[in-house]
Amino acid sequence: MPELDAPSTGAPLVALVLFTLVSLGLGFVARWAERGAFLRRYFLGNRSLGPLSVALTAAVMSGGTFLGFPGFVYAFGWVVALWIASYMVAPLTVFGLLGKRVGQLSRRTGAITLPDLLRERFGSPALGVVTSLLIITFLSVNLIPQFKGGAIILKASLPDAWIGGFSGILPGPVADPGYLLGLLIFATTVIAYTAYGGFLAAVWTDVFQSLVMAVGVMILLPLALIACGGLGAATEAGIAQTDVNYAFGPGAGRAFHPIGLAVSFFFMWAITGIGQPSTLVRLMAFKDSKTLRYAILWVTLYNLLIYVPLILIFIAARGILPELTRPDEAMPALVQKLTNPYVSGLIMAAPYGAVMSTISGFLLVISSGLVRDVYQRFLRPTAPEREIAVVGYGATVGVGILAALVATRPPDFLQLVIVFASAGMAAAFLIPAVMACFWRRATGAGAMAAMVAGASAVIGLYAAGIIGRNLFDYDPQIGPGSAIAPLYLLGLDPCVWGLGVSLLAGVVGSLLSAEPDPDRVSLLFDLQPRDAPAPATLELHPELGHPSASPTADPAAP
């Protein structure tokens, strides 16, 4: 059965090197283009994003999009199209429901991070701490499959001579030296440009990389359809290699997408995407309401351009690469099979860019939590800007190195790790964010209850699934199947249970606790004069600027 092997020449590496140099160049330019106080420019880009930047940086393309998702299509067939279908309406839910309101609240509170926003909205330092800890935990887990994705891509592009030389300097025998060398090069590159350039570097490279992704997919689509002899032939090949469910669902070899999971993953992609910390931070950084409206259009078209062709491409892959043993390597293996080395390097820049852009965003969210919500708030509240800058750069580099080290022993089916982290973050943060934006009676105690209950429900169901497999040979025969798959209670994914438990806990916790401070609620919900009092955060740190503004002066206002 075919495996992904490194090429004998370094030709594909040329395109990736050029791509990387452009990304690094954008990082350096972004560093010098930034102005203003360090925290606001490094972690929010001075709230200056335009519609294309907001759209392409919030499209959430990642290693899952170009490695994990194609691996699922290759392994389970046409039913995966239903699994991802709700992502087409995600822009409407993400931007349309919370976008404008999050932008308004972040300006009125001066918030730079999600913990900032929830702390000042509810007047609860404890809520800010818990938010920071959960963000750091879930995003750190999510970084691992992203680093794995980047390493897989580089492994497919590195010359044999490089891998052989690297293997010779290792202290002992290694099962996959090509993967480790790819991981080393990739981690060094993405950590360097993110740490140096900050938020704008991540945004500018996101835009560049997103455009390259679209070009790569458009090149690969006709090549794959021609090589497989048509989708009919590819589907028949998939049936012959698995079973009839490859064509008809709910999945090849197992019930990948029965009705319970179909409902669950509508929530997963169309609803819970709102609660991702990296998305909420982007919603704090848009320029004005007009920007948000155009961003909805741009990201909807972009998602359509990416996901539908990927489904067709990797159905076709069954007829081109029969019995591939590592589904996560379907993308680089297909590119190697269909194109000459130089073209393959250009196409592989698409998933490479997706992974780079995702990691840069995650690194900044994690490091902003460590710097803003831990170091500055509890350890050095009066630290000068130069000290904060040094700590910010160090946090970004340190988190990246730790995630890369863990990625030296990555899990199979990287998409499952992404699903776990996404479900956990959504269950933790979506309901508190909605309460903060729209419910005046919501309290800090209610938001805390919602956050802890939602995260606990997801983690508990995953723990039950893992323990059940290890101790009792439990397998529900639904979903993709893996050592890290959850317990699907009543056939539903943990994200649904997490959201339900979070909503119940948030409402009950708010109604049972004392009513919130009316002055704070008025400041954040009612029309305010320009000289309205600033929240405590800005009284301690006046360099961030005054958040209060009348609706006519608020960039997020109509």
LINCOR-V177049 format. One record per helix or strand of 3 or more residues. SS is the DSSP state (a for helix, b for strand). FROM is the first residue (numbers start at 1). LEN is the number of residues. Records with the same first field share a line. If there is no record, write none. Layout:
SS=FROM-LEN, FROM-LEN
This chain:
a=11-23, 38-10, 51-7, 63-14, 79-31, 114-9, 125-33, 160-10, 177-52, 231-11, 245-4, 259-17, 277-7, 289-32, 327-12, 341-39, 385-25, 414-25, 444-29, 489-3, 494-19, 518-8, 536-5, 542-3
